[in-house]
Amino acid sequence: MGAVTWPKAAALPRRPDRRIRTGGPSATDRPSRPSRSHGQPRGRHRWPARLRRTFLALLVATAVVAPISAAARPRVPAPPPATLAPLTPTSLEAVYAANRANAEEAARMAEAHGNRDRAAKDRSMAKPSRQFLTFDGRGPGQAVEVTGDLLKADHIAVLIPGSDTSIDTYDRFREAALALHARTGPASAVITWLGYETPDTISSTVLTDTRADEAAPRLSTFIRELRGLVGDTADVSLLCHSYGSVVCGRAAADLDEVDDLVLIGSPGTGADSASALHTSARVWAARGAEDWIEMVPHTRVDVFGTTVGFGTDPTSPAFGARVFAAGDATHSGYFAPGSLALDNLAHITLGTPQEVTHA
């Protein structure tokens, strides 16, 4: 498949000043609307109750019988991560260069191992235009990449991925960052944070918060380092997709440096409400009309001592998030160029909540 060329879009207006952060909507900036189940737009179909119960049964069955060896991901050889200088404005370019060199070495090792597909992925990540804050090509791989000029950005969005995201599938994750950056313009930077080993969609791990518990401290540390690098002048938004919203939910209480916390296509966060996240950030949520995640029962059940599920639907009135419109977005379509979902994500990133279309 060839390279994707994203259409250029006009940047949205910058907001005039820094805002006061709150954990929930106020009566003045969230328009009143008729009550709708789960904050859904008019016309959205509802999954039949029987189908939802069947899906719950399948989830529980998967949690009980799915082989934990769904970690059948290939353990691709690669060098250990590069030794990097502390992240500062003066060391940033050297950090980028060291990670590109590490990706090039990973490509050579993957090629020697006979994995040409991974070698091609690594080699692409070693191109001079790529800007990685971290890179680890071992196994499924981890990477944190910057799109845009991080030191000049007034608005920074950090994308947190869900299941089945790895070096092998990284291109589709990066496409989301490219689309958002094209929409928000040169005053922004977008970071793809693949800082944990994501669960497989078809696995027992995706039904529990085990991977989220492992990822949350890493995310909190990264956000603190990011704030130390860019200072207090830039706004930071956390855009958490699918299982990534579980990661963000676990980390939320330690993310004082974040201005907006956005949950898209979320199965739940493990918290019963936005206030239970204990964050000073504004909490947003959206689900597209064609997103299959609606079928997932928003509950938590105990299965032989293991908690399965993530609780309250973040788009429900009971959760208390700012629910915004995502149009007909599918589970993987929230960053589709020209979409309503992307437009609203851009407004949140740029700190213009008054422009966001509410569901």
VOGU-3710 file (C-alpha; in Angstrom, 3 decimals, decimal comma):
1> mgavtwpkaa> 0,000/0,000/0,000  1,384/3,379/-0,961  1,947/6,357/1,261  -1,145/8,203/2,396  -1,402/11,835/1,333  -3,610/13,853/3,626  -5,465/16,875/2,276  -4,299/20,212/3,599  -6,742/21,919/5,909  -6,922/25,411/7,223
11> alprrpdrri> -5,804/25,821/10,798  -8,469/26,641/13,337  -8,216/29,912/15,297  -6,048/30,058/18,367  -7,742/30,903/21,608  -6,945/34,239/23,191  -5,794/33,146/26,623  -5,204/30,239/28,950  -8,298/28,816/30,558  -9,219/27,622/34,001
21> rtggpsatdr> -9,484/23,855/34,027  -12,414/21,993/35,451  -13,373/18,353/35,631  -16,810/18,695/34,104  -19,147/20,860/32,016  -20,653/24,086/33,253  -24,131/25,358/32,532  -22,719/28,187/30,453  -20,549/26,294/27,981  -22,612/23,162/27,442
31> psrpsrshgq> -25,910/23,836/25,654  -29,032/22,176/26,961  -30,351/19,333/24,858  -33,114/16,754/24,985  -32,321/13,715/27,081  -30,933/10,868/24,994  -29,848/7,469/26,122  -26,039/7,267/26,369  -25,689/10,771/24,942  -26,378/9,443/21,428
41> prgrhrwpar> -27,291/11,641/18,482  -30,766/11,435/17,046  -31,224/8,610/14,590  -28,583/6,339/16,055  -29,677/2,743/16,197  -29,583/0,830/19,469  -28,204/-2,675/19,653  -30,896/-5,211/20,672  -30,750/-6,255/24,325  -30,360/-9,917/23,366
51> lrrtflallv> -27,349/-9,092/21,181  -25,781/-7,090/23,992  -26,305/-9,970/26,443  -24,779/-12,388/23,935  -21,790/-10,104/23,535  -21,348/-9,968/27,309  -21,416/-13,770/27,446  -18,735/-13,887/24,760  -16,591/-11,416/26,690  -16,827/-13,483/29,848
61> atavvapisa> -16,116/-16,691/27,941  -13,093/-15,075/26,330  -11,805/-13,953/29,715  -12,064/-17,499/31,017  -10,832/-19,560/28,094  -8,800/-17,280/25,806  -5,179/-18,398/25,916  -2,906/-15,981/27,655  -0,482/-16,931/24,930  -2,415/-14,621/22,700
71> aarprvpapp> 0,947/-12,970/23,196  1,784/-15,019/20,150  3,154/-11,819/18,733  6,542/-12,508/17,211  9,489/-11,550/19,385  11,430/-9,642/16,763  15,098/-9,033/17,646  16,298/-5,456/17,929  18,910/-3,506/19,871  18,017/-2,114/23,295
81> patlapltpt> 16,763/1,475/23,255  19,376/4,134/22,642  21,025/5,807/25,609  19,589/9,299/25,545  20,538/12,599/27,119  17,980/14,151/29,506  15,188/15,687/27,470  15,794/19,434/27,178  15,301/21,981/24,399  19,008/21,778/23,546
91> sleavyaanr> 19,145/17,955/23,528  15,942/17,395/21,544  17,547/17,101/18,107  20,190/14,724/19,455  17,428/12,560/20,957  15,664/12,430/17,588  18,911/11,458/15,839  19,765/8,724/18,359  16,359/7,127/17,979  16,565/7,219/14,186
101> anaeeaarma> 19,928/5,465/14,384  18,427/2,863/16,702  15,567/2,264/14,263  18,081/1,774/11,436  19,953/-0,824/13,485  16,646/-2,527/14,332  15,911/-2,720/10,601  19,224/-4,460/9,950  18,591/-6,986/12,725  15,043/-7,693/11,562
111> eahgnrdraa> 16,302/-8,193/7,995  18,947/-10,648/9,216  16,239/-12,464/11,173  14,248/-12,881/7,962  11,448/-10,490/8,925  11,376/-8,204/5,906  8,063/-6,608/6,838  9,376/-5,446/10,210  12,646/-4,355/8,619  10,691/-2,128/6,242
121> kdrsmakpsr> 8,711/-0,626/9,133  11,873/0,089/11,115  13,625/1,544/8,083  10,728/3,905/7,490  11,007/5,079/11,091  14,706/5,811/10,556  14,046/8,422/7,856  15,535/11,886/8,543  12,093/13,471/8,818  10,984/11,284/11,731
131> qfltfdgrgp> 11,109/12,649/15,287  11,062/9,990/18,004  11,354/10,783/21,682  11,699/7,057/22,348  12,048/3,991/20,147  12,242/0,326/21,114  12,048/-2,147/18,238  12,141/-5,293/20,389  9,145/-7,636/20,231  5,917/-5,788/19,340
141> gqavevtgdl> 7,820/-2,552/19,887  7,172/0,816/21,490  7,628/4,319/20,151  6,790/7,927/20,997  6,842/10,236/17,972  6,342/13,965/17,461  4,583/15,464/14,468  5,226/19,189/14,252  7,609/21,520/16,084  7,313/20,594/19,739
151> lkadhiavli> 9,232/23,591/21,061  7,179/26,142/19,120  3,756/24,568/19,631  1,114/26,403/21,642  -1,127/23,322/21,671  0,013/19,726/22,083  -2,159/16,639/21,621  -0,962/13,281/22,932  -2,658/10,272/21,316  -3,007/7,114/23,421
161> pgsdtsidty> -3,764/3,990/21,345  -5,959/0,998/22,041  -5,512/-2,690/21,315  -3,523/-4,225/18,459  -1,157/-1,270/18,145  2,498/-2,162/17,657  5,410/-1,324/15,377  3,808/-3,604/12,777  0,552/-1,605/12,804  2,097/1,748/13,695
171> drfreaalal> 1,388/3,399/10,349  -2,354/3,536/10,977  -1,699/5,125/14,392  0,584/7,715/12,816  -2,043/8,484/10,168  -4,317/9,714/12,961  -1,590/12,098/14,145  -0,961/13,378/10,626  -4,668/14,008/10,093  -5,049/15,884/13,379
181> hartgpasav> -1,933/17,959/12,776  -3,117/18,885/9,287  -6,367/20,090/10,854  -4,852/22,035/13,752  -2,015/23,707/11,869  1,577/24,750/12,614  0,780/26,178/16,057  0,227/22,598/17,255  2,227/19,420/17,742  0,818/15,908/17,925
191> itwlgyetpd> 2,508/13,076/19,800  1,767/9,399/19,206  2,427/7,682/22,528  2,913/3,962/22,011  4,527/3,671/25,411  3,122/0,307/26,453  2,458/-3,152/25,060  -1,143/-2,955/23,981  -3,430/-5,982/24,376  -4,680/-8,008/21,440
201> tisstvltdt> -8,322/-7,340/20,591  -9,067/-11,065/20,720  -7,554/-11,942/24,081  -8,369/-12,133/27,748  -6,022/-9,218/28,451  -8,177/-6,697/26,613  -11,021/-7,316/29,068  -9,057/-6,404/32,194  -7,057/-3,415/33,362  -3,768/-5,325/33,685
211> radeaaprls> -2,052/-3,614/30,753  -3,540/-0,266/31,780  -2,086/-0,620/35,270  1,331/-1,236/33,707  0,998/1,671/31,275  -0,420/4,361/33,588  2,789/5,165/35,530  4,727/5,374/32,269  2,197/7,781/30,826  2,255/9,952/33,957
221> tfirelrglv> 6,059/10,098/33,853  6,048/11,004/30,182  3,545/13,830/30,644  5,625/15,298/33,474  8,759/15,151/31,293  6,839/16,726/28,423  5,643/19,575/30,616  9,203/20,071/31,838  10,353/20,339/28,220  7,715/22,721/26,861
231> gdtadvsllc> 6,961/24,736/30,019  3,586/26,108/31,090  2,778/28,102/27,966  1,554/25,168/25,830  -1,760/23,418/26,391  -1,666/19,624/26,556  -4,618/17,464/25,557  -4,754/13,705/26,037  -6,753/11,920/23,320  -7,445/8,376/24,479
241> hsygsvvcgr> -8,876/5,827/22,066  -10,584/2,544/22,973  -8,457/0,581/25,491  -6,270/3,675/25,648  -9,087/5,322/27,605  -8,606/2,659/30,283  -4,931/3,659/30,430  -5,884/7,335/30,737  -8,457/6,533/33,391  -5,815/4,777/35,472
251> aaadldevdd> -3,340/7,651/35,065  -5,808/10,552/35,348  -5,229/11,391/39,003  -1,502/11,899/38,306  -1,959/14,073/35,230  -2,124/17,574/36,682  -0,211/18,849/33,652  -3,052/17,947/31,268  -5,697/20,504/30,262  -8,156/18,216/28,459
261> lvligspgtg> -8,784/14,476/28,767  -10,683/13,059/25,782  -12,225/9,558/25,696  -13,200/8,290/22,238  -14,634/4,872/21,388  -14,237/3,999/25,046  -15,275/0,699/26,664  -15,150/2,561/29,999  -12,369/3,846/32,211  -12,827/1,760/35,339
271> adsasalhts> -14,312/4,850/37,048  -18,012/5,413/37,670  -17,902/9,097/36,774  -15,715/11,879/35,465  -15,299/13,235/38,990  -14,075/9,802/40,135  -11,095/10,223/37,789  -9,824/12,902/40,203  -8,412/15,077/37,465  -8,365/18,845/37,096
281> arvwaargae> -8,596/18,422/33,303  -11,809/18,914/31,409  -13,172/15,474/30,586  -14,693/14,876/27,150  -16,241/11,764/25,586  -17,610/10,717/22,206  -18,736/7,611/20,377  -19,475/7,405/16,658  -22,806/6,097/15,406  -21,062/3,208/13,616
291> dwiemvphtr> -18,678/2,278/16,410  -19,102/-1,358/17,463  -17,888/-0,470/20,991  -21,519/0,445/21,727  -22,209/-3,296/21,857  -19,807/-3,764/24,756  -21,791/-3,913/28,010  -20,587/-1,144/30,300  -20,305/-3,179/33,442  -17,734/-4,777/35,712
301> vdvfgttvgf> -18,084/-8,392/36,753  -15,924/-10,720/38,820  -14,831/-13,876/37,000  -12,955/-16,270/39,280  -11,244/-13,428/41,095  -10,549/-11,345/37,975  -12,511/-8,177/37,273  -13,764/-8,075/33,694  -15,082/-4,892/32,066  -14,603/-1,188/32,700
311> gtdptspafg> -17,851/0,165/34,116  -19,877/3,237/33,249  -20,204/4,388/29,646  -18,271/7,693/29,406  -20,867/9,068/26,965  -23,773/8,454/29,372  -25,252/11,333/31,392  -24,403/9,403/34,563  -20,683/9,684/33,837  -20,757/13,464/33,575
321> arvfaagdat> -18,266/14,091/30,775  -18,686/16,720/28,089  -20,198/14,606/25,327  -19,377/15,841/21,826  -20,604/14,725/18,421  -18,625/12,169/16,420  -21,019/11,720/13,505  -20,949/8,320/11,842  -17,428/7,485/12,984  -16,517/3,815/13,096
331> hsgyfapgsl> -14,281/2,484/15,863  -11,186/3,337/13,833  -12,625/6,408/12,110  -12,416/9,243/14,651  -9,471/10,860/12,865  -10,810/10,532/9,328  -9,964/13,710/7,371  -13,000/15,928/6,900  -15,044/14,163/9,567  -17,098/15,799/12,304
341> aldnlahitl> -15,185/13,794/14,898  -11,818/15,115/13,712  -13,147/18,658/13,554  -14,272/18,496/17,181  -11,017/16,877/18,300  -9,180/19,766/16,629  -11,265/22,342/18,496  -10,530/20,622/21,803  -6,817/20,461/20,998  -6,727/24,157/20,111
351> gtpqevtha> -8,572/25,178/23,262  -11,731/26,465/21,574  -14,425/24,457/23,407  -17,100/26,942/22,369  -16,674/25,662/18,817  -17,223/21,996/19,724  -20,440/20,421/18,458  -22,186/18,665/21,319  -24,049/15,380/20,892
//
